[in-house]
């Protein structure tokens, strides 16, 4: 389910310019989302992250890339999608929303007018 800031994002084929939001220390999801808002960015949706990975497959081999734009709830726990290059392969994973993210993660974001 898309989070509030992504509910009106057009899901049809479109061009989107992405940027990374980096954290310099460990940070919870809410702090990362607040950082995006400060720069008029919205979190990427999972399908946008997959498209980004298709265009730039080498990026996920460098560091984990997180799409905070939609949340999946499984057995009462909330998860977001991320990709990494663990073991030299492209992996699609789920991370807990309640996580405190390590500084090695990059958060994929788009301008709020990029909808």
C-alpha positions as CSV (number, residue, x, y, z in Angstrom):
1,X,0.0,0.0,0.0
2,X,1.5,3.4,-0.9
3,X,2.2,5.7,2.0
4,X,0.4,9.0,2.3
5,X,3.0,11.0,0.3
6,X,2.8,8.5,-2.6
7,X,-0.9,7.9,-2.8
8,X,-1.5,10.3,-5.7
9,X,1.5,9.2,-7.7
10,X,0.5,8.2,-11.2
11,X,1.3,4.5,-11.6
12,X,1.2,4.5,-15.5
13,X,4.3,4.6,-17.6
14,X,6.2,7.8,-17.0
15,X,9.7,9.3,-16.8
16,X,11.0,10.0,-13.3
17,X,14.3,11.5,-12.2
18,X,15.7,9.9,-9.1
19,X,18.1,11.0,-6.4
20,X,19.5,9.3,-3.3
21,X,18.9,10.4,0.2
22,X,21.9,9.3,2.3
23,X,22.0,9.2,6.0
24,X,25.3,9.8,7.8
25,X,24.4,7.9,11.0
26,X,21.9,5.3,11.9
27,X,18.4,6.6,11.4
28,X,14.8,5.4,11.8
29,X,12.4,5.4,8.8
30,X,10.6,8.5,10.0
31,X,13.8,10.6,10.1
32,X,14.6,9.5,6.5
33,X,11.1,10.5,5.3
34,X,11.5,13.9,7.1
35,X,14.8,14.4,5.3
36,X,13.0,13.8,2.0
37,X,10.3,16.3,2.8
38,X,12.9,19.0,3.6
39,X,14.1,18.7,0.0
40,X,10.6,18.4,-1.6
41,X,11.3,14.7,-2.4
42,X,9.0,11.7,-2.1
43,X,10.1,8.1,-1.6
44,X,10.3,5.8,-4.6
45,X,7.7,3.2,-5.0
46,X,8.8,-0.5,-5.3
47,X,8.1,-0.6,-9.0
48,X,10.2,2.5,-9.5
49,X,13.1,1.0,-7.6
50,X,12.9,-2.1,-9.9
51,X,12.9,0.2,-13.0
52,X,15.9,2.1,-11.6
53,X,17.7,-1.2,-11.0
54,X,17.0,-2.3,-14.6
55,X,18.5,1.0,-15.9
56,X,21.4,1.0,-13.4
57,X,22.1,-2.6,-12.3
58,X,25.6,-1.7,-11.0
59,X,24.1,0.6,-8.3
60,X,22.6,-2.2,-6.2
61,X,25.9,-4.0,-6.3
62,X,27.5,-0.9,-4.5
63,X,25.0,-0.5,-1.6
64,X,21.5,-1.4,-0.6
65,X,18.8,0.8,-2.2
66,X,15.5,1.2,-0.3
67,X,12.0,2.2,-1.7
68,X,10.1,3.7,1.3
69,X,7.1,4.6,-0.9
70,X,4.9,1.6,-0.1
71,X,4.4,-0.6,2.9
72,X,3.5,-4.3,3.0
73,X,1.9,-5.6,6.2
74,X,2.6,-9.3,6.9
75,X,1.4,-10.8,10.2
76,X,1.1,-7.4,11.8
77,X,4.6,-6.2,10.8
78,X,5.2,-3.4,8.3
79,X,7.8,-3.9,5.6
80,X,9.4,-1.9,2.7
81,X,11.2,-3.2,-0.3
82,X,14.9,-2.8,-0.8
83,X,17.5,-4.3,-3.2
84,X,21.1,-5.2,-2.6
85,X,24.0,-7.1,-4.2
86,X,24.7,-9.5,-1.4
87,X,26.8,-12.5,-2.6
88,X,27.3,-10.8,-6.0
89,X,23.6,-11.3,-7.0
90,X,20.7,-8.8,-7.3
91,X,18.4,-9.4,-4.4
92,X,14.9,-8.0,-3.7
93,X,14.3,-8.0,0.0
94,X,11.9,-6.7,2.7
95,X,13.0,-4.5,5.6
96,X,11.0,-3.6,8.7
97,X,9.6,-0.1,8.6
98,X,10.4,0.1,12.3
99,X,14.1,-0.5,11.5
100,X,16.9,1.8,12.4
101,X,18.7,1.9,9.0
102,X,22.5,1.7,8.9
103,X,24.4,4.4,7.0
104,X,25.3,2.1,4.2
105,X,21.7,2.2,2.8
106,X,20.6,4.6,0.1
107,X,17.0,5.7,-0.1
108,X,15.7,6.2,-3.6
109,X,13.6,9.4,-4.0
110,X,11.9,11.5,-6.6
111,X,10.9,15.2,-6.8
112,X,7.3,15.6,-5.4
113,X,6.3,17.2,-8.8
114,X,7.6,14.0,-10.5
115,X,4.2,12.2,-10.2
